[in-house]
């Protein structure tokens, strides 16, 4: 036996049904015509998107050594220290070399004085000869002494310069700004030229090196749009440009190295990190393309779109069309078959449409 609640629900449903019959243009009918947004199918340049894994590298990463041998007397920086170009990293014991330089300086000073004295004696000899009080050969002898003393002075000056250069090499300055990744010298250690004492890595102007299959060499040589993604900035693409295409000497590799230069200096990366390089390659083709939002994907692998037909003002009916798609790029998908340029497809409100259903066009179906 129906209860009062069941009777009330039945009366409400009957009331809605009678209202729909009496007022066909009512809100109830409007709700049965879903609003949708559409777009026109157009041709676009087809872009092949490559996602490649690369490694962040530094423009300067070197093991630094002294250019003279000697005993380490001081080490001024440790691993992890940030140094500027010219900062003093290490010193060698220079006591003996300083003494050699001082000796060369003294010898040069003595030779300079002898040149002055020789020129003085030459002037006297020339004066006497001019007044017929002295022979000409005495002038020639004094002139030869000046030449000899000048040559001796030049030799001592050259030795002084050499000793000064060797003395300066007992101090090791940073050749560029960077971070000391490894320290390999201790006070009291004897080092020779070629013995690495520091490993210094520049922390600016990073680049990303990525191996690329040789098939893409020609297109990349002509230029391409590139960007970088790193784990420290999830979902963000860092703009970049192609720095170089580097051939690989191993013919079995069948790859070449693409060097990509980030166009921002504030990204949190360091040498050795991995990075994803995104490359947009223009295939040179134009084809029908549709917005990714227009696609309906089914578990069995079918891909369809809802296409407008029988447009009448701001209303139209829809039909489902199966597609064969190609490359995806920039929010678009290449359509190999199933659509023609100029047709309109539903991009919003296409989740629960039915074949032949009438829809309300929320945007201009003609534009």
C-alpha positions as CSV (number, residue, x, y, z in Angstrom):
1,X,0.0,0.0,0.0
2,X,1.6,3.3,-1.1
3,X,2.6,5.6,1.7
4,X,2.0,9.4,1.8
5,X,5.7,10.0,0.9
6,X,5.4,7.9,-2.2
7,X,2.2,9.7,-3.3
8,X,3.9,13.0,-2.8
9,X,6.9,12.0,-5.0
10,X,4.5,10.7,-7.7
11,X,2.6,14.0,-7.8
12,X,5.8,16.0,-8.1
13,X,7.0,13.9,-11.1
14,X,3.6,14.1,-12.7
15,X,3.7,17.9,-12.3
16,X,7.1,18.2,-14.0
17,X,5.8,16.0,-16.9
18,X,2.6,18.1,-17.4
19,X,4.7,21.3,-17.2
20,X,7.0,20.0,-20.0
21,X,4.0,19.2,-22.2
22,X,2.3,22.5,-21.5
23,X,5.4,24.7,-21.9
24,X,7.7,23.2,-24.5
25,X,10.1,26.3,-24.3
26,X,10.5,26.0,-20.6
27,X,13.7,25.6,-18.6
28,X,13.2,21.9,-18.4
29,X,13.6,21.6,-22.2
30,X,16.6,24.0,-22.2
31,X,18.4,21.7,-19.8
32,X,18.0,18.9,-22.3
33,X,20.0,20.9,-24.9
34,X,23.6,21.0,-23.5
35,X,25.8,24.0,-24.3
36,X,29.1,23.2,-26.1
37,X,32.1,25.1,-27.4
38,X,33.4,24.4,-30.8
39,X,36.3,25.2,-33.1
40,X,36.9,25.0,-36.8
41,X,39.2,22.3,-38.1
42,X,42.2,24.0,-39.9
43,X,45.5,23.0,-41.4
44,X,48.7,23.8,-39.4
45,X,52.4,23.1,-39.7
46,X,53.1,19.7,-38.3
47,X,55.6,19.7,-35.5
48,X,57.5,16.7,-34.2
49,X,58.2,17.0,-30.5
50,X,61.3,15.3,-29.2
51,X,61.9,14.8,-25.5
52,X,65.5,13.9,-24.9
53,X,67.5,13.3,-21.7
54,X,70.7,15.3,-21.3
55,X,73.4,16.3,-18.8
56,X,74.1,19.7,-17.4
57,X,77.7,20.7,-18.1
58,X,79.9,23.6,-17.3
59,X,81.9,25.7,-19.8
60,X,84.9,25.5,-17.5
61,X,85.7,22.4,-15.5
62,X,89.4,21.7,-15.0
63,X,92.0,20.1,-12.8
64,X,94.4,22.9,-11.9
65,X,98.1,22.5,-11.3
66,X,101.1,24.7,-10.6
67,X,103.6,25.5,-13.4
68,X,106.7,25.1,-11.2
69,X,107.7,22.4,-8.7
70,X,107.9,23.1,-5.1
71,X,106.8,22.5,-1.5
72,X,103.3,23.6,-0.6
73,X,103.5,26.2,2.1
74,X,99.9,27.4,2.3
75,X,96.4,26.2,1.0
76,X,93.8,29.0,1.2
77,X,90.6,27.2,0.1
78,X,88.9,23.9,0.6
79,X,86.4,21.8,-1.3
80,X,83.1,23.6,-1.8
81,X,84.5,27.1,-1.6
82,X,83.4,29.7,-4.1
83,X,86.3,31.6,-5.5
84,X,86.6,34.6,-7.9
85,X,89.0,34.9,-10.8
86,X,92.5,35.9,-9.4
87,X,91.8,34.6,-5.8
88,X,95.0,33.1,-4.3
89,X,94.4,29.3,-4.0
90,X,97.8,27.9,-3.0
91,X,101.4,29.0,-2.3
92,X,104.7,27.2,-2.7
93,X,107.8,27.8,-0.6
94,X,109.5,30.6,-2.5
95,X,112.5,31.4,-0.1
96,X,115.2,30.2,-2.5
97,X,113.5,31.7,-5.5
98,X,113.2,35.0,-3.7
99,X,116.9,35.0,-3.0
100,X,117.7,34.2,-6.7
101,X,115.5,37.1,-7.7
102,X,117.1,39.5,-5.3
103,X,120.5,38.4,-6.7
104,X,119.4,39.0,-10.3
105,X,118.0,42.4,-9.3
106,X,121.3,43.4,-7.7
107,X,123.3,42.3,-10.7
108,X,121.0,44.3,-13.0
109,X,121.5,47.3,-10.8
110,X,125.3,46.9,-10.8
111,X,125.2,46.5,-14.6
112,X,123.1,49.7,-15.0
113,X,125.7,51.6,-12.9
114,X,128.5,50.3,-15.1
115,X,126.7,51.4,-18.2
116,X,126.4,54.9,-16.7
117,X,130.1,55.0,-15.9
118,X,131.1,53.7,-19.4
119,X,129.1,56.4,-21.0
120,X,130.7,59.0,-18.7
121,X,134.2,57.8,-19.8
122,X,133.1,57.8,-23.4
123,X,132.0,61.4,-23.1
124,X,135.4,62.4,-21.7
125,X,137.3,60.6,-24.4
126,X,135.1,62.2,-27.1
127,X,135.7,65.7,-25.6
128,X,139.5,65.2,-25.5
129,X,139.6,63.9,-29.1
130,X,137.5,66.8,-30.3
131,X,140.1,69.2,-28.8
132,X,143.0,67.2,-30.2
133,X,144.1,66.2,-26.7
134,X,143.3,62.5,-27.1
135,X,143.5,59.8,-29.8
136,X,140.4,58.7,-31.8
137,X,141.1,55.0,-31.0
138,X,140.5,55.8,-27.3
139,X,137.0,57.0,-28.3
140,X,136.4,53.8,-30.2
141,X,137.5,51.7,-27.2
142,X,135.2,53.6,-24.8
143,X,132.3,53.2,-27.2
144,X,132.9,49.4,-27.3
145,X,132.9,49.4,-23.5
146,X,129.5,51.1,-23.5
147,X,128.2,48.5,-25.9
148,X,129.6,45.6,-23.8
149,X,128.3,47.0,-20.5
150,X,124.8,47.7,-22.1
151,X,124.6,44.1,-23.4
152,X,125.6,42.8,-19.9
153,X,122.9,45.0,-18.3
154,X,120.3,43.7,-20.8
155,X,121.2,40.2,-19.9
156,X,120.9,40.8,-16.2
157,X,117.5,42.5,-16.7
158,X,116.3,39.5,-18.7
159,X,117.4,37.2,-15.9
160,X,115.7,39.4,-13.4
161,X,112.5,39.2,-15.4
162,X,112.8,35.4,-15.7
163,X,113.3,35.1,-11.9
164,X,110.4,37.4,-11.2
165,X,108.1,35.2,-13.4
166,X,109.3,32.0,-11.7
167,X,108.7,33.7,-8.3
168,X,105.2,34.6,-9.3
169,X,104.5,31.0,-10.3
170,X,105.0,30.0,-6.7
171,X,101.5,31.4,-6.1
172,X,98.5,29.7,-7.8
173,X,95.6,32.1,-8.6
174,X,92.1,31.0,-9.7
175,X,92.0,31.1,-13.5
176,X,88.2,31.8,-13.5
177,X,85.3,32.2,-11.1
178,X,83.8,28.9,-9.8
179,X,83.5,26.4,-7.1
180,X,86.3,24.1,-5.9
181,X,84.8,20.6,-6.3
182,X,87.9,18.8,-5.1
183,X,91.0,19.8,-3.2
184,X,94.0,17.5,-3.7
185,X,97.0,19.3,-2.0
186,X,98.1,19.6,1.6
187,X,100.7,21.8,3.3
188,X,104.1,20.1,3.2
189,X,103.3,18.2,0.0
190,X,105.8,18.4,-2.9
191,X,104.1,19.1,-6.2
192,X,105.3,19.2,-9.8
193,X,103.9,20.7,-12.9
194,X,101.0,18.6,-14.0
195,X,100.1,17.4,-10.5
196,X,96.5,18.4,-10.0
197,X,96.0,20.4,-6.8
198,X,92.4,21.6,-7.2
199,X,89.4,20.8,-9.4
200,X,87.6,24.0,-10.3
201,X,84.1,24.2,-11.9
202,X,82.6,27.3,-13.3
203,X,79.0,27.9,-12.0
204,X,77.8,30.2,-14.7
205,X,76.7,29.9,-18.4
206,X,75.7,26.2,-18.0
207,X,74.7,24.2,-21.0
208,X,72.9,20.9,-21.5
209,X,74.6,18.2,-23.7
210,X,72.2,15.6,-25.1
211,X,72.8,12.7,-27.5
212,X,70.5,12.9,-30.5
213,X,69.9,10.2,-33.2
214,X,71.7,11.1,-36.5
215,X,68.3,11.2,-38.4
216,X,67.6,14.6,-36.9
217,X,70.9,16.2,-37.7
218,X,69.8,18.0,-40.9
219,X,66.6,19.5,-39.4
220,X,68.4,20.6,-36.2
221,X,71.2,22.2,-38.3
222,X,68.5,24.5,-39.8
223,X,67.4,25.5,-36.3
224,X,64.6,24.4,-34.0
225,X,62.7,25.7,-31.0
226,X,64.0,24.1,-27.8
227,X,63.3,24.3,-24.1
228,X,64.5,22.6,-20.9
229,X,62.7,20.9,-18.1
230,X,64.4,20.1,-14.7
231,X,63.2,18.3,-11.7
232,X,63.7,21.4,-9.5
233,X,61.1,23.3,-11.5
234,X,58.3,20.8,-12.1
235,X,55.9,21.7,-14.9
236,X,58.0,24.7,-16.0
237,X,59.8,25.0,-19.4
238,X,62.9,27.0,-19.4
239,X,63.5,28.8,-22.7
240,X,66.7,27.8,-24.5
241,X,68.6,28.0,-27.8
242,X,70.8,25.6,-29.8
243,X,74.4,26.3,-29.0
244,X,76.2,23.8,-31.2
245,X,75.9,20.4,-33.0
246,X,78.9,18.4,-32.0
247,X,79.9,15.4,-34.1
248,X,80.6,12.1,-32.3
249,X,83.8,10.4,-33.3
250,X,82.5,6.9,-32.6
251,X,80.7,5.8,-35.8
252,X,78.9,3.0,-34.0
253,X,77.1,5.4,-31.8
254,X,74.9,6.7,-34.6
255,X,74.3,9.9,-32.6
256,X,75.6,13.4,-32.3
257,X,75.7,15.8,-29.4
258,X,73.2,18.7,-29.3
259,X,74.4,21.5,-27.0
260,X,71.5,23.6,-25.6
261,X,72.0,26.9,-23.8
262,X,69.4,28.0,-21.2
263,X,68.3,31.6,-21.6
264,X,67.9,32.1,-17.9
265,X,70.6,32.5,-15.3
266,X,68.4,31.9,-12.2
267,X,67.6,28.2,-12.7
268,X,68.7,25.9,-9.9
269,X,71.0,23.5,-11.7
270,X,74.6,22.4,-11.3
271,X,77.0,20.4,-13.5
272,X,76.2,16.7,-13.5
273,X,72.4,17.1,-13.1
274,X,70.1,15.5,-15.6
275,X,67.7,17.6,-17.7
276,X,65.0,17.0,-20.3
277,X,65.5,18.8,-23.6
278,X,62.2,19.5,-25.5
279,X,62.7,20.0,-29.2
280,X,60.1,21.2,-31.7
281,X,61.1,20.0,-35.1
282,X,59.1,21.4,-38.1
283,X,58.5,18.4,-40.3
284,X,57.9,20.7,-43.3
285,X,54.3,19.4,-43.7
286,X,51.0,21.1,-43.3
287,X,48.1,18.9,-42.3
288,X,44.6,18.9,-40.7
289,X,45.0,19.4,-36.9
290,X,42.5,19.5,-34.1
291,X,42.6,20.6,-30.5
292,X,43.5,17.8,-28.1
293,X,40.4,18.7,-26.0
294,X,38.2,17.6,-28.9
295,X,39.3,14.0,-28.7
296,X,37.3,11.2,-27.0
297,X,39.4,8.2,-26.2
298,X,37.9,4.8,-25.6
299,X,39.3,1.9,-23.7
300,X,39.4,-0.2,-26.8
301,X,41.7,2.3,-28.5
302,X,39.1,4.1,-30.6
303,X,39.5,7.9,-30.9
304,X,36.6,10.0,-32.0
305,X,35.3,13.6,-32.1
306,X,31.8,15.1,-32.2
307,X,31.3,17.0,-35.4
308,X,28.6,19.6,-36.0
309,X,25.9,19.1,-38.6
310,X,22.6,20.7,-39.6
311,X,23.5,24.1,-38.0
312,X,20.6,26.4,-37.4
313,X,21.5,29.7,-35.7
314,X,22.9,28.9,-32.3
315,X,21.9,25.3,-32.4
316,X,23.1,22.3,-34.2
317,X,23.1,18.5,-34.1
318,X,26.2,16.4,-33.6
319,X,27.6,13.2,-35.0
320,X,30.4,11.1,-33.8
321,X,33.4,10.6,-36.1
322,X,36.2,8.2,-35.7
323,X,39.7,9.5,-36.4
324,X,43.2,8.3,-37.2
325,X,45.7,10.6,-35.6
326,X,49.4,11.4,-36.0
327,X,51.8,13.7,-34.1
328,X,50.7,15.7,-31.1
329,X,52.2,19.2,-30.6
330,X,51.3,22.5,-28.9
331,X,47.9,21.4,-27.7
332,X,47.0,20.1,-31.2
333,X,46.9,16.7,-32.8
334,X,47.5,15.8,-36.4
335,X,44.5,14.2,-38.1
336,X,45.6,11.5,-40.6
337,X,42.0,10.7,-41.6
338,X,38.5,11.3,-40.4
339,X,38.2,15.2,-40.7
340,X,38.3,17.8,-43.3
341,X,39.4,21.4,-43.1
342,X,36.5,23.7,-42.4
343,X,34.4,21.3,-40.3
344,X,33.5,22.2,-36.7
345,X,34.2,20.0,-33.8
346,X,33.1,20.2,-30.1
347,X,36.0,21.0,-27.7
348,X,34.0,21.7,-24.5
349,X,30.9,19.8,-23.3
350,X,31.7,16.7,-25.4
351,X,31.9,14.2,-22.5
352,X,28.3,12.8,-22.6
353,X,26.9,13.7,-26.0
354,X,24.7,11.3,-28.0
355,X,24.5,10.6,-31.7
356,X,22.2,13.2,-33.4
357,X,21.7,15.2,-30.2
358,X,20.9,18.9,-30.5
359,X,23.4,21.2,-28.8
360,X,23.5,24.9,-27.9
361,X,26.5,26.7,-29.4
362,X,28.1,28.7,-26.7
363,X,30.5,30.3,-29.1
364,X,30.3,31.7,-32.6
365,X,30.0,28.7,-34.9
366,X,30.8,30.8,-38.0
367,X,34.0,32.4,-36.8
